[in-house]
Amino acid sequence: MISKGDKQGLDLISISALRKQLLYTSGLCLLTFALARLMPDFPFRAGFGWLCLASAAAYAAAGAVVTRLARERYFLLLSVMTVLSLAMLGGMVHFTGGITSPFLFFYFAIMLAEAAYGVENYSTIFMGIASYLLVTLGEAFGFVPSYSSASDIIYANKWVVFWLTLSTSSIMLITGFVGRIVMAGYRATAARESQKARALSAEVGELESYSQIGMVAHRIVHDIRTPLATALGYLELKEKDQTAAAEDEGLLKEVRGSLEEISSMLADITRYGRRAEAKREKVCLSSFLNTMLTLMVFYPGAKGIKFRRDFRDAEELCVAASLRELRQVYFNLLKNAVEAVAGAAEREIEVGLRRDGDWAEISVGDNGPGVPPESRATLFRDCHTSKEKGTGVGLLIVRDLLTHNGGEIKYKEKGGGGAEFITRLPLFAEK
């Protein structure tokens, strides 16, 4: 039983789920009607069964049209169904004992359901209380007949009636208002968490984007730098040649200027791949690494991976580095680890943090296949990739960014298989 609410409430359930609820309620009412008609000693009046049949028809009709309505019509349908439900519930309470009816708890169910679905319209709380009071006070003061001897005993004492109706109405009021307040707080928290998750997911996408830019930039630089160095070497030999014609000196000077301009452009490309030159700042590593591991939860392929932390007694270690560049470094290392364990039965990645003298040592290990022995010697000098479409410059970027921040990196084979990359950064020195 759902009443009018805002769009946030509707977002908590799908239209298909709403349709299932309406049809389920219709079936339950129809079954109750069948029992009322077929059971020879059914405990309630015949009017109860007919109300169940009417409710079954109303819920079935609503379930049939709910998926065909325009979105702005949902609130109208929910409002109509709530009013109808409260009216029929009042009749059911009347036919099943009035003030002692076992169906009184449905009033509370409506209050809680509305709160759960994000309803902000408080009028249905008062409509429910009015429905309850019309039935119970109507029977107590003889406006409508009472069908329960137990209720008649209570109705004989008007002070008891007053106390019961007042306390029940008060509880209904509290349930309606408190339920809405609690659920509003829950939805606000859920919205904040959802927004935070979207922000983290977007941040992962941004890091991945810059990672790809950096890889392309380093690939370009790597492929051009070697022939450029060769050309500059030949040019230097030619410039030292004493037999060169005087008219060639101007040409050689122009060639050198062009080659040096290309070299400068390559340096610019490398800086662009690193996003920007950033000043160093104090970065506390335990908090930083926890944030990076939280980000990796949203990385494609990371679902189901066990991320382990081994920070030992290194919770307060801080370094002086570019936060943006460190994020790119450890995003690349963690991303490589996620991709490395893709084929493992038990996928595990461990991040370690410890102090080594005046250095902070951060390790990223996985239980993947590791690095082939023939590739280890040149792992941080040449392009290396095990991916079909990889550029092979990811570790070169990591090395360059760490070097830019005074750090270093080395590879270590894990015992039992897998790879472990150990990075070191100088600790932050208080001035």
RODREN-567777 format. One line per 5 residues: number of its first residue (from 1); their letters; for each residue x, y, z of C-alpha. Coordinates in steps of 0.1 Angstrom, whole numbers. Example, Ala and Ser with C-alpha at 12.3 -4.5 7.8 and 13.67 -1.06 7.14 Angstrom:
% residues 2
1) as) 123 -45 78 | 137 -11 71;
% end
This chain:
% residues 431
1) miskg) 0 0 0 | 18 30 -13 | 7 66 -13 | 18 98 -31 | 55 106 -27;
6) dkqgl) 82 125 -45 | 104 113 -73 | 131 102 -48 | 106 77 -33 | 97 63 -67;
11) dlisi) 134 58 -75 | 137 34 -46 | 116 8 -64 | 112 -1 -100 | 79 1 -118;
16) salrk) 80 -37 -123 | 85 -42 -86 | 55 -19 -79 | 34 -39 -104 | 44 -72 -87;
21) qllyt) 34 -58 -53 | 0 -47 -66 | -7 -80 -83 | 5 -99 -52 | -19 -79 -29;
26) sglcl) -47 -85 -54 | -41 -123 -53 | -40 -123 -15 | -73 -104 -13 | -88 -128 -38;
31) ltfal) -77 -158 -18 | -92 -143 14 | -125 -138 -4 | -124 -174 -15 | -119 -186 21;
36) arlmp) -147 -163 33 | -171 -178 8 | -160 -215 10 | -153 -219 48 | -185 -229 66;
41) dfpfr) -174 -214 99 | -155 -183 86 | -150 -161 118 | -159 -127 102 | -190 -112 86;
46) agfgw) -198 -117 49 | -191 -80 42 | -154 -86 50 | -152 -111 21 | -169 -87 -3;
51) lclas) -145 -59 6 | -116 -83 -1 | -131 -90 -35 | -134 -53 -42 | -98 -48 -31;
56) aaaya) -86 -76 -53 | -103 -60 -83 | -89 -25 -75 | -53 -38 -70 | -55 -60 -102;
61) aagav) -66 -30 -122 | -38 -8 -108 | -13 -35 -115 | -25 -38 -151 | -22 -1 -159;
66) vtrla) 9 10 -138 | 34 1 -165 | 14 20 -192 | 11 53 -173 | 32 84 -179;
71) reryf) 56 91 -151 | 36 121 -138 | 5 99 -135 | 22 76 -110 | 16 99 -81;
76) lllsv) -21 102 -89 | -24 64 -91 | -6 60 -57 | -28 86 -41 | -60 69 -53;
81) mtvls) -48 35 -42 | -39 48 -7 | -73 65 -2 | -90 34 -14 | -69 11 8;
86) lamlg) -76 32 39 | -114 32 31 | -115 -5 26 | -93 -11 57 | -118 8 78;
91) gmvhf) -145 -15 65 | -125 -46 72 | -117 -34 107 | -155 -28 112 | -164 -63 100;
96) tggit) -137 -80 120 | -142 -67 156 | -137 -29 155 | -115 -19 184 | -104 -55 189;
101) spflf) -99 -62 152 | -67 -82 143 | -64 -60 112 | -55 -28 131 | -18 -35 125;
106) fyfai) -24 -28 87 | -27 9 96 | 9 8 110 | 20 -12 79 | 7 16 57;
111) mlaea) 26 42 77 | 58 22 75 | 54 14 38 | 49 51 30 | 80 60 50;
116) aygve) 100 33 32 | 89 45 -2 | 99 81 5 | 65 97 9 | 66 133 21;
121) nysti) 29 139 21 | 17 136 57 | -20 138 49 | -23 100 47 | -12 97 84;
126) fmgia) -42 117 94 | -65 99 69 | -55 66 85 | -62 79 120 | -95 93 109;
131) syllv) -105 60 93 | -96 42 126 | -115 67 148 | -146 67 125 | -150 29 129;
136) tlgea) -141 25 166 | -160 56 179 | -189 49 155 | -193 15 171 | -187 27 206;
141) fgfvp) -214 54 204 | -239 33 184 | -237 50 150 | -228 17 134 | -233 -19 147;
146) syssa) -206 -38 165 | -200 -74 155 | -178 -85 184 | -189 -93 219 | -153 -86 231;
151) sdiiy) -156 -51 216 | -190 -46 232 | -174 -51 266 | -149 -24 259 | -174 -1 244;
156) ankwv) -195 -2 276 | -168 18 294 | -163 50 275 | -131 59 295 | -115 27 283;
161) vfwlt) -126 35 247 | -111 70 251 | -78 57 264 | -75 29 237 | -84 51 208;
166) lstss) -61 79 220 | -31 57 226 | -36 38 193 | -40 71 174 | -9 85 191;
171) imlit) 12 55 182 | 0 57 146 | 9 94 145 | 44 87 160 | 49 57 136;
176) gfvgr) 40 79 106 | 62 109 115 | 92 91 131 | 92 65 102 | 94 93 77;
181) ivmag) 122 111 96 | 142 79 100 | 138 69 64 | 145 105 52 | 178 103 71;
186) yrata) 185 69 56 | 178 81 21 | 199 112 26 | 228 90 37 | 222 66 8;
191) aresq) 222 96 -16 | 255 109 -2 | 270 74 -4 | 257 71 -40 | 271 105 -49;
196) karal) 304 95 -33 | 305 63 -52 | 298 81 -85 | 326 106 -77 | 350 77 -69;
201) saevg) 340 60 -101 | 345 92 -121 | 379 96 -104 | 389 61 -115 | 378 70 -151;
206) elesy) 399 102 -149 | 430 83 -137 | 425 57 -164 | 422 85 -190 | 453 102 -179;
211) sqigm) 471 69 -177 | 462 62 -213 | 474 97 -223 | 506 92 -204 | 512 58 -221;
216) vahri) 506 73 -256 | 529 102 -248 | 557 80 -235 | 552 57 -265 | 557 86 -289;
221) vhdir) 587 98 -270 | 602 64 -267 | 599 57 -304 | 613 90 -316 | 640 96 -290;
226) tplat) 663 69 -302 | 665 80 -339 | 666 116 -327 | 697 108 -306 | 713 91 -335;
231) algyl) 706 121 -358 | 721 144 -332 | 752 122 -329 | 758 122 -367 | 753 160 -367;
236) elkek) 779 164 -340 | 804 144 -360 | 797 164 -391 | 801 197 -372 | 836 184 -360;
241) dqtaa) 846 175 -395 | 873 201 -405 | 869 193 -441 | 833 204 -443 | 826 233 -467;
246) aedeg) 820 267 -452 | 786 270 -469 | 775 238 -450 | 778 255 -416 | 746 275 -420;
251) llkev) 727 244 -431 | 741 223 -402 | 731 251 -378 | 695 250 -391 | 694 212 -389;
256) rgsle) 706 213 -352 | 680 239 -344 | 652 217 -359 | 664 186 -340 | 667 205 -307;
261) eissm) 632 219 -313 | 619 183 -318 | 637 173 -286 | 620 202 -267 | 586 191 -281;
266) ladit) 592 156 -269 | 599 170 -234 | 566 189 -236 | 548 157 -246 | 562 139 -216;
271) rygrr) 552 167 -192 | 516 166 -207 | 515 129 -202 | 523 136 -165 | 493 160 -164;
276) aeakr) 513 190 -151 | 543 198 -131 | 531 199 -95 | 548 211 -64 | 555 186 -37;
281) ekvcl) 534 185 -6 | 531 164 26 | 513 131 18 | 505 107 46 | 508 73 30;
286) ssfln) 484 51 50 | 455 74 43 | 466 78 7 | 469 41 1 | 435 34 18;
291) tmltl) 420 60 -6 | 436 43 -36 | 423 9 -26 | 388 23 -22 | 391 38 -57;
296) mvfyp) 402 4 -71 | 369 -12 -60 | 353 8 -88 | 379 -3 -114 | 365 -28 -141;
301) gakgi) 377 -63 -133 | 384 -56 -96 | 352 -73 -84 | 359 -104 -63 | 396 -95 -57;
306) kfrrd) 408 -97 -21 | 428 -65 -14 | 450 -70 17 | 468 -43 36 | 500 -48 56;
311) frdae) 509 -14 71 | 524 -28 103 | 536 1 124 | 538 25 95 | 505 43 100;
316) elcva) 521 78 104 | 546 77 75 | 545 107 53 | 565 118 22 | 571 150 3;
321) aslre) 557 144 -32 | 532 155 -58 | 499 139 -47 | 487 139 -83 | 517 120 -96;
326) lrqvy) 517 95 -67 | 480 88 -75 | 490 81 -111 | 519 59 -100 | 499 36 -76;
331) fnllk) 469 36 -98 | 490 22 -126 | 506 -4 -103 | 473 -15 -88 | 457 -16 -123;
336) navea) 485 -38 -135 | 480 -61 -105 | 442 -63 -112 | 449 -73 -148 | 476 -97 -138;
341) vagaa) 454 -118 -115 | 425 -119 -140 | 431 -156 -147 | 438 -167 -111 | 414 -189 -92;
346) ereie) 419 -170 -60 | 427 -134 -69 | 447 -115 -43 | 465 -82 -42 | 485 -71 -12;
351) vglrr) 497 -36 -5 | 525 -32 21 | 538 -1 38 | 568 0 61 | 597 23 71;
356) dgdwa) 632 16 59 | 655 42 75 | 647 76 60 | 626 60 33 | 590 48 31;
361) eisvg) 587 15 13 | 554 7 -5 | 549 -27 -21 | 522 -39 -45 | 521 -76 -49;
366) dngpg) 498 -100 -67 | 494 -138 -72 | 493 -135 -110 | 518 -152 -134 | 546 -127 -126;
371) vppes) 572 -113 -151 | 591 -136 -174 | 628 -139 -164 | 640 -127 -197 | 621 -94 -193;
376) ratlf) 631 -85 -157 | 665 -69 -165 | 650 -43 -188 | 616 -40 -171 | 620 -3 -163;
381) rdcht) 641 6 -194 | 622 -9 -223 | 586 -12 -232 | 571 -43 -216 | 536 -56 -218;
386) skekg) 518 -90 -216 | 486 -75 -230 | 477 -80 -266 | 469 -43 -271 | 491 -28 -245;
391) tgvgl) 517 -1 -252 | 542 -14 -227 | 551 20 -213 | 531 18 -180 | 561 9 -159;
396) livrd) 582 35 -177 | 557 62 -166 | 558 48 -130 | 596 49 -130 | 596 85 -144;
401) llthn) 571 98 -120 | 588 82 -90 | 621 96 -101 | 606 130 -105 | 596 127 -68;
406) ggeik) 629 114 -56 | 618 78 -55 | 627 45 -70 | 612 12 -80 | 623 -24 -83;
411) ykekg) 608 -57 -92 | 608 -88 -69 | 594 -122 -76 | 570 -133 -49 | 574 -166 -32;
416) gggae) 548 -190 -45 | 544 -171 -77 | 533 -137 -86 | 549 -103 -89 | 558 -77 -64;
421) fitrl) 568 -41 -72 | 586 -23 -44 | 587 15 -45 | 607 38 -22 | 601 74 -14;
426) plfae) 621 98 9 | 603 105 41 | 589 140 48 | 614 161 68 | 599 186 92;
431) k) 616 220 89;
% end
